[in-house]
Amino acid sequence: MVRARAGKGTLGCLVSIMLVIAVSYFGVNVGRPYWNFYQFRDRMQQEARFAAKRSDITIQRRLGAYADSLGLPENAQRIKIRRRQGTIEIWAEYYEIVELPGVAREFYFEPRAVGTF
C-alpha cells in the first residue's frame, strides 16, 4: 500500500537548511577576526622566540607586514616592544568592526607575546 506524503517533511528540511546557512554565514563573519587574532598572536610568539637574533625594528617590520597580509586594521601594525633583563614583551592593540545585517559591532583585540632570550 502506497501513501501520499503530506509535505511537512520538505518544509522542515528547508527551514533546517536555511538555519544552517544563516549560522554558517554569521559564524564566518564573526569568526574571521578571531582567527586573524590567533594567527597574529602566534606570529608574535614566534618573533619573541627569536628575539635574541633580531632587532626591535626588524621585529616591528616583520609583524607589521604580517598584519597587513592578514588584512588587519592599521592600528595592528603599531607594534610595541619592551625588553627587560632577558625578556621581551611584544603587543599591539586594534579594533575590528564586524557588520551583520542591521548591526555593526566593534571588537577589541590585544595580541601579546612574552619570551626570554
Secondary structure, DSSP 8 states (H G I E B T S, - for coil): ------SHHHHHHHHHHHHHHHHHHHHHHHHHHHHHHHHHHHHHHHHHHTGGGS-HHHHHHHHHHHHHHHT--GGGG--EEEEETTEEEEE--EEEEEEETTEEEEEEE--EEEEE-
